[in-house]
Amino acid sequence: MSRSDYRRYMPTPETAKARGETARQHAANMAKIPLIQNILAGWQEMFNEPFKGLTTDGTIIPNLFKLAPESAPVEPAIIAANHLLSELSEEQKTAAVFDLHSKQWRNWQNTEIYLEDYGLRLAEVSDTVREAILEIMRASLSANGFDKTRGVMKLNGFLGELVESPAILGEFSYLFNLFGTPSSSEPWGWQIFGHHLALNCVFIGGQMTVTPTFMGGEPCNADTGPLTGLSIFDDEERLGLELMRSFSKDQQAQALLANSMVGGDLPEGRRIHHDGLHLGGAYCDNRIVPYEGLRGDDFSKLQRRNLLDLIEEYLGTLPAGPLAARMSDVERHFAETHFCWIGPRELDSAFYYRIQSPVTLIEFDHHAGVFLTNPTPMNFHVHTLVRTPNGNDFGVDLIRQHYENAPHHKKHPGGHHFHGEE
């Protein structure tokens, strides 16, 4: 596959949205726009809801997730986190270190609008602190997961150069937070978010989760400068399209929800201005997303293998042990897994797909331009999402089990809450 030429959709200096603004100036200007005000109000309303978890019908399926050792790299992550803490001032700790159960976990978003008054913005800290933050991420994620994360960040900086907004769209225009106390026995974690990126990493002993995960790019590849050749989401795009094209006519008919991404047979209201077609975005922690599309038990053996390979591409942000455990969960629920599609099926076309089961929700969505000017979705602007349905985003269900089962916590029943219920 090849990507469309984004150079055709470069804004002029007169039409560039944020040319020459600082991050705070841009945020203040955006906050005056009625559409943005409505989006922010909607986010606040969802944020105010107690956390429940994403479901298909409003009912959490119990007993899906189990506490078990998975060889998560908790010790290297602890060393890296403690090093960061040793480099922070008291003021920085106040801004970016929260109680494990803080509702701030859910207060992430994937726009460039810098409204937050908390966290460590990587562009505004010392080189030493920034490197310490990156080391926590490196210690926690797989090598491929860290490289992909850094690719998202670097291409954000590339976009900033393209549209002359480096203070808003930079390689380090991201906020970092720590939750809890780094420990090999007690839950703790970290979060990074900003334009086209959100990772929520939680350690529970030798287990870990890293959802919600948001990764995107506009554009998804660099064609000039030191980043020339850097490209992200190639496999997610290619494998998804190959799978859809491998289906029989009957299978495609079951998987296909609409031929058009922007109108036509697309149901009214399905496209949302700031989220496009994806349903699991920022603050959508309790969203009801019914199953749609082709069921896993209607896949051939080869198609099953290909879908598992595609899922592993997304879950591969995790290191080897946790990845193997998550893939085992996925395979156990394969018959209930659904794959759905919106858009054309031709090579180089723009499309959306979703993979959904009791234990994972994955979305891939081509988008219209935000800083570039393409009015309809094109394949050089991508959003991807991974969530853990049924109450285990942010590791919530595993943390609940930890507090219910740990002997030193049983002495104090009812003394613990978890994310979003304080």
C-alpha positions as CSV (number, residue, x, y, z in Angstrom):
1,M,0.0,0.0,0.0
2,S,1.0,3.6,-0.5
3,R,-0.2,6.7,1.2
4,S,-1.7,9.7,-0.5
5,D,0.4,12.8,-1.0
6,Y,-0.2,15.0,2.0
7,R,1.8,17.8,0.4
8,R,-1.3,18.6,-1.8
9,Y,-3.1,19.6,1.4
10,M,-0.6,21.9,3.0
11,P,-2.2,25.1,4.5
12,T,-0.9,28.5,3.3
13,P,0.7,30.8,5.8
14,E,-2.6,32.7,5.9
15,T,-4.7,29.7,6.6
16,A,-2.4,27.8,9.0
17,K,-4.5,27.4,12.1
18,A,-2.0,28.1,14.8
19,R,1.0,29.6,13.1
20,G,3.2,31.5,15.5
21,E,1.1,30.9,18.6
22,T,2.4,29.6,21.9
23,A,0.7,26.5,23.3
24,R,-1.2,28.5,25.9
25,Q,-2.2,31.2,23.4
26,H,-3.6,28.5,21.1
27,A,-5.5,26.9,23.9
28,A,-7.1,30.2,25.0
29,N,-8.1,31.0,21.4
30,M,-9.6,27.5,20.9
31,A,-11.5,27.7,24.1
32,K,-13.4,30.7,22.7
33,I,-14.9,28.6,19.8
34,P,-18.4,27.4,20.5
35,L,-17.7,24.0,18.9
36,I,-14.7,23.5,21.2
37,Q,-16.7,24.7,24.2
38,N,-19.4,22.0,23.4
39,I,-16.7,19.3,23.1
40,L,-15.1,20.3,26.4
41,A,-18.5,20.4,28.1
42,G,-19.3,16.9,26.8
43,W,-15.9,15.7,28.1
44,Q,-16.6,17.2,31.5
45,E,-20.0,15.5,31.7
46,M,-18.5,12.1,31.0
47,F,-15.6,12.8,33.3
48,N,-18.0,13.5,36.1
49,E,-19.6,10.0,35.8
50,P,-18.3,7.3,38.1
51,F,-16.1,4.8,36.2
52,K,-17.8,1.7,35.1
53,G,-16.1,0.5,31.9
54,L,-17.0,0.2,28.3
55,T,-19.6,-2.5,27.6
56,T,-21.8,-3.8,24.8
57,D,-25.1,-3.3,26.6
58,G,-24.4,-1.4,29.9
59,T,-23.8,-4.6,31.8
60,I,-20.3,-5.5,33.0
61,I,-19.3,-9.2,32.3
62,P,-17.8,-10.5,35.5
63,N,-14.8,-12.7,36.1
64,L,-13.0,-11.9,32.8
65,F,-9.7,-10.8,34.3
66,K,-7.6,-12.7,36.9
67,L,-4.6,-11.7,39.0
68,A,-1.6,-13.8,37.8
69,P,2.1,-13.3,37.4
70,E,3.0,-12.3,33.8
71,S,6.6,-11.3,34.1
72,A,5.8,-7.6,33.6
73,P,9.0,-5.5,33.8
74,V,8.0,-3.9,37.1
75,E,11.5,-3.8,38.7
76,P,13.2,-1.8,35.8
77,A,10.1,0.4,35.8
78,I,10.4,1.0,39.6
79,I,14.1,1.9,39.2
80,A,13.3,4.4,36.4
81,A,10.4,5.9,38.3
82,N,12.4,6.4,41.5
83,H,15.1,8.1,39.5
84,L,12.6,10.5,38.0
85,L,11.2,11.2,41.5
86,S,14.7,12.0,42.7
87,E,15.1,14.6,39.9
88,L,11.8,16.4,40.6
89,S,11.3,19.5,42.7
90,E,8.5,19.5,45.3
91,E,6.5,21.8,43.1
92,Q,6.9,19.3,40.2
93,K,5.8,16.4,42.4
94,T,2.7,18.3,43.5
95,A,1.8,18.9,39.8
96,A,2.4,15.4,38.6
97,V,2.3,12.8,41.3
98,F,-1.2,11.6,42.3
99,D,-2.8,9.0,44.5
100,L,-3.2,5.7,42.7
101,H,-7.0,6.1,42.9
102,S,-7.1,9.6,41.6
103,K,-9.7,10.5,39.1
104,Q,-7.0,12.2,37.1
105,W,-6.3,8.9,35.4
106,R,-9.4,9.5,33.3
107,N,-8.5,13.1,32.6
108,W,-6.5,12.5,29.4
109,Q,-7.2,13.8,25.9
110,N,-5.6,13.5,22.5
111,T,-5.9,17.0,21.1
112,E,-3.1,19.7,20.9
113,I,-5.2,22.0,23.1
114,Y,-3.0,22.6,26.2
115,L,-5.6,23.4,28.9
116,E,-4.3,21.3,31.7
117,D,-2.8,22.9,34.9
118,Y,-1.2,19.7,36.1
119,G,1.4,17.2,34.9
120,L,5.0,17.6,33.6
121,R,5.0,18.9,30.0
122,L,8.0,17.3,28.4
123,A,8.8,20.4,26.4
124,E,9.0,22.5,29.6
125,V,11.1,20.4,31.9
126,S,14.9,20.0,32.0
127,D,16.7,17.6,29.7
128,T,17.5,15.4,32.7
129,V,13.8,15.2,33.8
130,R,12.7,14.5,30.2
131,E,15.2,11.7,29.8
132,A,14.1,10.2,33.1
133,I,10.5,10.2,31.9
134,L,11.5,8.6,28.6
135,E,13.4,5.9,30.6
136,I,10.2,5.0,32.5
137,M,8.4,4.5,29.2
138,R,11.4,2.5,27.8
139,A,11.5,0.3,30.9
140,S,7.8,-0.4,30.8
141,L,7.0,-1.0,27.2
142,S,8.2,-3.5,24.6
143,A,11.0,-2.2,22.3
144,N,8.5,-2.0,19.5
145,G,6.0,-0.3,21.7
146,F,8.5,2.3,22.8
147,D,9.7,2.9,19.2
148,K,6.1,3.3,18.0
149,T,5.4,5.8,20.8
150,R,8.5,7.8,20.0
151,G,7.5,7.7,16.3
152,V,4.2,9.3,17.2
153,M,5.9,12.0,19.1
154,K,8.5,12.7,16.5
155,L,5.9,12.9,13.7
156,N,4.0,15.3,15.9
157,G,7.1,17.5,15.8
158,F,7.3,17.0,12.1
159,L,3.7,18.2,11.7
160,G,4.6,21.3,13.8
161,E,7.3,22.1,11.4
162,L,5.1,21.6,8.4
163,V,2.4,24.0,9.6
164,E,4.8,26.4,11.4
165,S,3.4,25.7,14.9
166,P,6.4,24.1,16.8
167,A,5.3,25.4,20.2
168,I,2.0,23.6,19.9
169,L,2.9,20.6,17.9
170,G,6.3,19.4,19.1
171,E,8.0,16.2,19.7
172,F,7.7,16.8,23.5
173,S,4.3,18.5,23.6
174,Y,3.0,15.9,26.1
175,L,2.0,15.7,29.7
176,F,3.3,13.0,32.1
177,N,1.9,11.9,35.4
178,L,2.8,9.3,38.1
179,F,0.1,7.5,40.1
180,G,0.8,5.8,43.4
181,T,4.2,4.8,44.8
182,P,6.5,2.6,42.6
183,S,6.3,-0.8,44.2
184,S,6.7,-4.5,43.2
185,S,3.8,-5.5,45.5
186,E,1.3,-2.6,45.4
187,P,-0.4,-1.1,42.3
188,W,1.0,2.0,40.7
189,G,1.4,3.5,37.3
190,W,2.1,6.3,34.9
191,Q,0.4,8.2,32.1
192,I,1.4,10.3,29.1
193,F,-0.9,12.1,26.8
194,G,-1.2,14.9,24.3
195,H,-1.7,15.3,20.5
196,H,-2.2,11.9,18.9
197,L,-0.9,10.0,22.0
198,A,-2.2,8.6,25.3
199,L,-0.8,5.7,27.3
200,N,-2.1,4.6,30.7
201,C,0.3,2.1,32.2
202,V,-0.6,0.3,35.4
203,F,1.5,-2.3,37.3
204,I,-0.1,-4.7,39.7
205,G,2.9,-6.8,40.9
206,G,4.0,-8.9,37.9
207,Q,1.0,-7.9,35.8
208,M,0.4,-4.7,33.8
209,T,-2.1,-3.0,31.6
210,V,-1.6,-0.1,29.2
211,T,-5.1,0.9,28.2
212,P,-6.7,3.1,27.2
213,T,-4.1,3.6,24.5
214,F,-4.4,6.2,21.8
215,M,-1.9,6.6,18.9
216,G,-2.3,8.6,15.8
217,G,-0.5,10.7,13.2
218,E,-1.1,13.6,10.7
219,P,0.8,12.8,8.6
220,C,1.9,9.2,9.4
221,N,5.1,9.5,7.6
222,A,7.9,12.0,7.1
223,D,9.2,12.8,3.5
224,T,11.9,15.3,4.3
225,G,14.5,16.1,6.9
226,P,16.2,13.8,9.5
227,L,12.9,11.8,9.9
228,T,12.7,10.9,6.2
229,G,11.4,7.3,6.0
230,L,9.8,7.2,9.4
231,S,6.3,5.7,9.0
232,I,3.8,4.5,11.5
233,F,0.6,2.3,11.3
234,D,1.7,0.6,8.0
235,D,1.0,-2.9,9.4
236,E,-2.2,-2.0,11.1
237,E,-3.5,-0.5,7.9
238,R,-2.2,-3.2,5.6
239,L,-3.2,-6.2,7.7
240,G,-6.7,-4.8,8.3
241,L,-7.3,-4.2,4.6
242,E,-5.9,-7.6,3.6
243,L,-8.2,-9.3,6.1
244,M,-11.3,-7.5,4.8
245,R,-10.4,-8.2,1.2
246,S,-9.8,-11.9,2.1
247,F,-13.5,-12.3,3.1
248,S,-16.0,-14.0,0.9
249,K,-18.9,-11.9,-0.4
250,D,-21.1,-13.2,2.4
251,Q,-18.5,-12.5,5.0
252,Q,-17.9,-9.0,3.6
253,A,-21.6,-8.3,3.7
254,Q,-21.7,-9.3,7.4
255,A,-18.6,-7.2,8.3
256,L,-19.6,-4.1,6.2
257,L,-21.6,-1.4,8.1
258,A,-21.4,1.3,5.4
259,N,-19.6,1.9,2.1
260,S,-19.2,5.6,2.9
261,M,-17.2,7.2,5.7
262,V,-18.7,10.6,5.4
263,G,-22.4,10.3,4.3
264,G,-24.4,8.2,1.9
265,D,-25.2,5.0,3.7
266,L,-23.4,6.0,6.9
267,P,-26.1,6.3,9.6
268,E,-26.8,9.8,10.7
269,G,-24.9,10.8,13.8
270,R,-22.3,8.0,13.4
271,R,-19.5,10.5,12.6
272,I,-18.6,12.8,15.4
273,H,-16.6,16.0,14.7
274,H,-13.7,15.5,17.1
275,D,-13.6,11.7,17.1
276,G,-14.4,10.8,13.5
277,L,-15.8,7.3,13.5
278,H,-14.0,5.9,16.5
279,L,-16.1,5.2,19.6
280,G,-13.6,4.6,22.4
281,G,-11.9,8.0,22.5
282,A,-11.1,10.4,25.4
283,Y,-13.6,10.3,28.3
284,C,-15.7,7.5,26.6
285,D,-14.8,5.2,29.5
286,N,-18.4,4.1,30.1
287,R,-19.6,4.0,26.5
288,I,-22.0,1.3,25.3
289,V,-20.7,-0.1,22.0
290,P,-22.9,-3.0,20.7
291,Y,-21.2,-5.7,18.8
292,E,-21.4,-5.3,15.0
293,G,-20.0,-7.1,12.0
294,L,-18.6,-10.6,11.4
295,R,-18.3,-13.0,14.4
296,G,-15.1,-14.9,15.1
297,D,-16.7,-18.3,14.8
298,D,-17.5,-17.4,11.1
299,F,-13.8,-17.0,10.2
300,S,-11.8,-19.6,8.4
301,K,-8.6,-20.9,10.1
302,L,-6.4,-18.7,8.0
303,Q,-8.6,-15.7,8.6
304,R,-8.5,-16.4,12.3
305,R,-4.7,-16.5,12.2
306,N,-4.7,-13.2,10.3
307,L,-7.0,-11.5,12.7
308,L,-4.9,-12.7,15.7
309,D,-1.8,-11.3,13.9
310,L,-3.6,-8.0,13.5
311,I,-4.6,-7.9,17.2
312,E,-1.1,-8.6,18.2
313,E,0.2,-5.7,16.2
314,Y,-1.9,-3.4,18.5
315,L,-1.3,-5.2,21.8
316,G,2.5,-5.4,21.0
317,T,3.0,-2.2,23.0
318,L,3.2,-4.6,25.9
319,P,6.4,-6.5,26.7
320,A,6.6,-10.3,26.0
321,G,5.0,-11.7,29.2
322,P,2.0,-9.4,29.4
323,L,1.5,-9.6,25.6
324,A,1.4,-13.4,25.7
325,A,-1.2,-13.2,28.6
326,R,-3.4,-10.7,26.7
327,M,-3.2,-12.8,23.5
328,S,-4.3,-15.8,25.5
329,D,-7.3,-13.8,26.7
330,V,-8.1,-12.8,23.1
331,E,-7.9,-16.4,21.9
332,R,-10.1,-17.7,24.7
333,H,-12.8,-15.3,23.5
334,F,-12.2,-15.5,19.8
335,A,-15.7,-17.0,19.0
336,E,-17.2,-13.8,20.5
337,T,-14.9,-11.5,18.7
338,H,-16.5,-9.2,16.1
339,F,-14.8,-7.4,13.1
340,C,-16.7,-4.6,11.4
341,W,-15.8,-2.2,8.6
342,I,-16.8,1.2,7.2
343,G,-15.6,2.6,3.9
344,P,-14.2,1.3,0.6
345,R,-12.0,-1.8,0.3
346,E,-9.7,-0.6,-2.5
347,L,-6.0,-0.3,-2.1
348,D,-4.9,3.1,-0.8
349,S,-8.5,4.0,0.2
350,A,-9.6,5.5,3.5
351,F,-11.6,3.3,5.9
352,Y,-12.5,2.4,9.5
353,Y,-12.5,-0.9,11.2
354,R,-13.2,-2.2,14.8
355,I,-12.2,-5.4,16.5
356,Q,-14.3,-6.1,19.6
357,S,-14.5,-8.9,22.2
358,P,-15.2,-9.1,25.9
359,V,-11.5,-8.5,26.6
360,T,-10.4,-6.0,24.0
361,L,-11.7,-3.2,21.7
362,I,-9.4,-2.0,18.9
363,E,-10.2,0.8,16.4
364,F,-8.5,2.1,13.3
365,D,-9.8,5.2,11.7
366,H,-8.6,7.4,8.8
367,H,-9.4,11.0,9.3
368,A,-10.0,14.3,7.5
369,G,-7.5,17.0,7.9
370,V,-7.2,19.0,11.1
371,F,-3.9,20.9,10.5
372,L,-3.7,19.7,6.9
373,T,-6.6,20.7,4.6
374,N,-8.0,17.5,3.2
375,P,-11.8,17.9,3.7
376,T,-12.5,14.1,3.8
377,P,-10.7,11.2,5.4
378,M,-7.4,10.2,3.7
379,N,-4.9,7.5,4.6
380,F,-2.1,9.8,5.8
381,H,-4.1,10.8,8.9
382,V,-4.8,7.9,11.3
383,H,-6.2,7.4,14.7
384,T,-5.9,4.1,16.6
385,L,-7.4,3.1,19.9
386,V,-7.1,0.1,22.2
387,R,-9.3,-0.3,25.3
388,T,-10.0,-3.1,27.7
389,P,-13.8,-3.4,28.1
390,N,-15.8,-4.6,31.0
391,G,-14.1,-2.6,33.7
392,N,-10.4,-3.2,33.2
393,D,-9.3,0.0,31.5
394,F,-6.7,1.6,33.8
395,G,-6.3,-1.8,35.4
396,V,-9.4,-1.0,37.5
397,D,-10.7,-4.6,37.8
398,L,-7.3,-6.0,38.7
399,I,-6.7,-3.3,41.2
400,R,-10.1,-4.1,42.8
401,Q,-9.2,-7.8,43.1
402,H,-5.8,-6.9,44.5
403,Y,-7.4,-4.9,47.4
404,E,-10.0,-7.6,48.0
405,N,-7.5,-10.4,48.1
406,A,-4.3,-9.0,49.6
407,P,-4.1,-10.1,53.3
408,H,-2.9,-6.7,54.6
409,H,-5.8,-5.0,52.8
410,K,-8.4,-7.5,54.1
411,K,-7.9,-6.1,57.6
412,H,-9.4,-2.9,56.4
413,P,-12.5,-3.8,54.4
414,G,-14.1,-1.0,52.5
415,G,-11.1,1.2,52.9
416,H,-10.2,1.3,49.2
417,H,-11.8,2.7,46.1
418,F,-10.5,2.8,42.6
419,H,-10.3,5.2,39.6
420,G,-13.2,7.5,39.2
421,E,-15.1,6.6,42.4
422,E,-13.6,9.0,44.9
